[in-house]
Amino acid sequence: MSSPEPSTPTWTPGDFEHPNQDLRRSMIIALVFAYTLSTLAVVLRILARKVTGSQLFMDDYLIIVALIFKYACSSGVVVLLFNGMGSHITMIPAKNLAVYFQLGFANNFIYTGCIAFIKYSILALYKRLFAVRHMTIAVNVMFGFVTLWVVGVYVAGALLCIPTKKFWDQSVEGACLDPAKFYYGLQIPNILSDLILLIMPMRVVWTLPIPKSQKALLSGVFLVGGLTLIFDIFRLNAMIRLVEQGPDITYNQVPVIVWTCIEAAVGITAACLPNLRPLFKLGHRNFWSQISSSKNVSEISDRTLVGSTHPGCTVTSTITSNHKKSDSYTVRQTFEMPRYEDYKDEKAVERV
C-alpha cells in the first residue's frame, strides 16, 4: 500500500528549482515593457527625421547610444532570471550566485551609462532648439555636472569592494562600502539633474510670442520627463528598502530591478517625444507616401522657407541674400520643432 501524499510541499517557496513566479512575472512584464517602449520611441524618432527629410542630429545619435546601453542592461536582467532571481539566496548554487553578483556589479556601470546618455541627448536637443546665450551656458554647466556624476559613480562602483572580487565572493578577504551610502550617492545627483532638466526650457518657452495655450502644450511636452523623476524616487526608495530587508538579495531585489527597467525606458521615451511632432502632422496624406516624398525636402534651396511649422502659423517666403547660410539651414530644420531664435526673427522673415 502506497504512502499518502504529503499535505505540504517538499520545497521551500522561492528556492532555486521553484523560484517565486509572482516576482519573476513582474520582472518579465517590466522587461517586455522596457524593450518595447524604448525601441518604439527611438524608431519613431528616426522615422520623424525621415518624414522631414533631415539628417540625424547629435541628440539623435546620443539617444541611440542610450538605447544600446538599455539593451545591455535589460539583457543582463534576463541572465539574472536564469541565475537565481526570485529564489532565496541560500538555495542558489555557488556558481549561479557568482554570476548573479558579477552582473549586479556590472549593472552599476551599464545603468549609469544609459541614464547619462539620455541626459546628454536632452541637453544636445536644448542647445539645438534654444540658441540663446543663457541656455547655452546652462547646457554646458549641466553637461559638466552629469559628466562628474558619471565619473563619480564609476569610481565608487569600481571601489565598492576591495579587492573587487569580494563583491561576488564573500570568502575573499577585504572590505566593502556601505551599499546604502552608495545608493544615495548614485540616485540623489540623478534626481537633482532630472529636476533641473525639467525646468531648464520653461523660461525660454514662456517668452515665445505664441498663445498661452500653445506655450502650455509645449511646456507639457518637456514636462513629460517628470515621469522619469518620479521613477528615480521610487527606485531610490526600493534600493533603501532592499538594504533594510537583509541579505536575501536575490529574493528581495525584484522591485529595484523593475523600477530600473521602467525608469530607463521612460527616460528614453521622454527624450524622444519632442522630436515626434512631424508624425502627428501628416494630415490627410498617406503615411508611406509622405515618407517617400520627404526625400525631396532635402533638395529645397537653402534660400527658401516652405511651410514653416511654427505653432499657430504657416509661412511661405524667401530669405534674403543677406541672411547667412547657417541661418537658412536652421530655418529649414523647423519642420521638426522651431528654434527659439526662429520665433524671435519671425516678423523679420514674414516681411521679406
N, C-alpha and C positions, 0 to 999 in steps of 0.2 A: 504494500500500500504506500502510495507516494505521500510525501510530507506536504502539509498545507503551504500555500503561497504566503510569503511574509506580507503583513499588512502595511509595512512602511518600506520605502525604497532603500536599497542597499548602498546607494551612492549619496555623497554629500551634494546638495544643490549648489551648483556653481563649480563643480570640480572640472578637471581638465577634459575628461571624456564626456561630461554632460554640463557644459557651460550654461550660465543663465541666459536663456533665449530671449527674455524680455529686454535685457540690457543689450544683447547683440542686435536685436531687431531695431532698436532705436538708433544704434550706430550705423547699421546698413541704410536706414532711411536717410540719415544725415549725409552719408557718403553719396548716395544717388542724387540727393538734392544739391549737394555741393558741386559734383561733377557737371550735372545738367545745367544748373543756373549760371555758373561761371563760364562754361563753354558757350552757352547760348548768348550770353551778354557780349562776349568778345567777338563771336561770329557776326552778330548783328552790327556791332561797331564797324567791323571791316566791311560789311555789306553796305553800310551807310556811306562809307568812303567811295564804294563802287558806284552808288547812286549819284553822288555829287561829281564823280569823275576826278576826284582829287587823290593825291598820293597819301601814303601813311605819314603821320607826323611823329615827332619824338614821343609824345604821350601815348600814341598807339603802340609803338614798339615796347615801351616800358610796361604797359598793361599785359602785353603778350608774354613778357618775361615773368611777370607776376603769376600769370596763368600756368606757366611751366612749373614754377615753384609750388603752386597749388596742386598740380597733378602729382608732384613728388610727395607732398605732404599727405594727400589722400591715399596714394599708393602705399605709403608706409603704414597707414591705418589698416588697410586690407591685410597686410602681413601680420599686424598685431592680432587681427581676428583669428588667425591660424596659429598663434603662439601664446594664447592664454587670456586674451581679453574676455571678461565675463566669467572667469574662473578664479577661485581662491588661490592666492599666491603660494600657499603651502602644498597645493595639489599639482603644480606645474613642474614638469621635468626640468632639470637644471639647464639643459641645452636650449630649450624653448624660452626659459626665463632670461637667459643671457641675450638671446635675440631680441626679446621684448624690451629690455632696458637699453640695449645698443641703439634700437630705433628711437626710444624715448630721448636718448642723448642727442641723436642727430636731428630730431624734430625741433629742438630749440633753435637750431640754425636755419632749418628749412622754413619754419613758420615765420621767423623774423625776416628772412629774405622776401617771402611772399608779401607780408604786410608793408615792408619798406618800399617795394617796387609799386605797390598800389598807391602809396603816398607820393612817390616820385612822379607817377603818371598824373595824379591830380594836380600837383604843383606845376608840371610842364603844361598842362591844359590851362591853368590860371595865367601863366606867363604868356601863353599864346593868345588867349582871348582878351585879357585885360592889360593892354600895353600902356600902363601909366606908371610913373616913377615909384609911387609908394607901394604899388602891388609888386613891382619887380623887386624892390628891396625886401618886402615881406616874404616873397617866394624864395629868395636867396638865403634869408635867415632861417626859414623853415627847412630848406634843403640841408643846411648845415646841422640843424637840430636833429633831424631824422638820421642823418649820417652818423652823428655822435652816438645816438641811441643804438644804432646797429652795431657800431664798434664796441660799445659798452656791453651789449648783450652777448656778442660773440666772445669777448674776452672773459666775461663772467661765466658764460656757458662752458668755455674750454677749461676753466679752473674750478668748475663745480666740485670736482673731486681731485685730489692729488694723492697718488697718481690717477690719471683718467680712468684706468681700468677698474678702479674701485667702484665707479658708478654702476657697473653691471656685474661686478664680482665682489661681494662684501667680504670674502675671505682674504682679500688683499689688504695688507697693512696700509693705513693712510687716514685721511680725514676728508669730510665733505662739508660744503656750505649749508647753512640753514635754508631749506627749499622755500619756506615762506618768504624770507627776505629776497630771494632771487625772483620769486613770482611778483612781489611788489615792484621790484626794480625793473622787471620786464613790462608789466602792464600799466603802471601809473604814467610813465612818459608816453606810452602808446595812447592812452586815453586822453592825455593833455594835448597831444599833437592832433588827434582827431577832432577835438573841440575847436582848436584854432583853425583847422582846415575848413570847418563848417562856417565859421563867422568871417573868414577872410574875404570872400567875394561880396558880402552883403552891402558894404558901404558903396562899392562901385555900382552894384546893380540898382540900388535905390537912388543913385544920382543920374541914372539914364533918363533921357527925355521921352519916356513912354508912359502910357496909362498905368495907374497904380495896380490894376488887375493883372496886367502883364508883368509888372515888377514882382508881384506876389507869386505868380506862376513860375517865373524864372528863379525866384528865391527857393520855391518849393523843390525844383529840380535839384538844386545844390544841397538842400537840407535833407534830401533822402539819405545822404551819407550819415545822418544822425542815427540810423538803424545800426550802423557799424559801431558807433559809440555805445549804444545800448548793449550790443553783444559783447563789446570789450568789458563792460562792467559785469555782465553775467559770467563771463569766462573767469575774471579775477575772483569773483565770489566762489565759483566752483573749484578753483585752484586752492583757495584758502581752506575750503571745506575738506578737500582731499587730504591736506596736511593734518587736519584735526581728526580725520576718521581713522588714522593709524596706518600701519604698514601694508595692509591688504590692497596695494595699489592696483593690481590687475583687475580686481573686482570693483573697486570704487572709482576708477579713473574715467569711466564712460562719459559722465556728464561733461568733464573737461574737454574730452576729445570731440564730443558732439558740438559744443559751443565753438571750438577751434575751427571745425569744418564749416560751420554756418557763418561764423564771423568773416572768414576769408572770402567765401563765396559772395556774401552780401557786399563786402567791400569792393570786390571786382565789379559787381553789377552796378553799384552806386557810382563808381568811377566811369562806367560806360554810358550811363543814362543821358548825360548832357550831350552826347555825341550821336544819339539815335534820332534826332529831330527829323532828318530827311526821310526816314522811313514812314513817318506819320504825315508827310506832305506830298504823297504820290497822287492824291486826288483820284479822278475817275480813270486815269490811265492804267493799263495793265501793268502789273508789278514787274514782270520779266521784260516787257517792252521798255519800261522806264530804265531798267538796269542796262539793257542793250544800247539804248540811245544815249545813255550818260557818257559813253566813250567819247562822244563828240564835244562834251563840255570842256575837256582839257585843251581843245583846239581853238577855243574862243580867244580873241585877241586880248592881250593884257590891257589894252586901252578901252575895253568895253565892259560895262557893268550891266548884266542882264538879270532881271528878276531877283533883285536883292531880297533876302529873306529877313529883313529887319522886322521885328514884331510890329504888326499893325500897319505896315506899309509895303508897297511894291514899287520899285524904281527901275526904270529902263532908261539909261543915259550913257553918254560917253565921257570919259575922264579926259580933261585937257592935257596937252603935252607937257605942261609944267609940273605935273604930278610925277613923282619918282616911280620907277618900275616896281619897286618893292611895295609901294602903296597900292598900286593897281592889283598886284598879286594878292595882297591881303584882302582887298575887297572881293576878289573873285572867290576867295575861300569862304565867304559868308553864306554859301549855300548850306553850310552845316550850322553855324551859330555866329552871329555878328560879334565882332570885337568892339571893345569899349570905344576905341578911337574912331570906329566907323560911325557910331551914334553921334559922337562929338562933331564929326565933319559932315553929317548927313545933309544939312541945309546947303552947305557949300557944293556938295555933289549934285543936289537937285537943281541948283541954279544954273548949272552948266548946260 
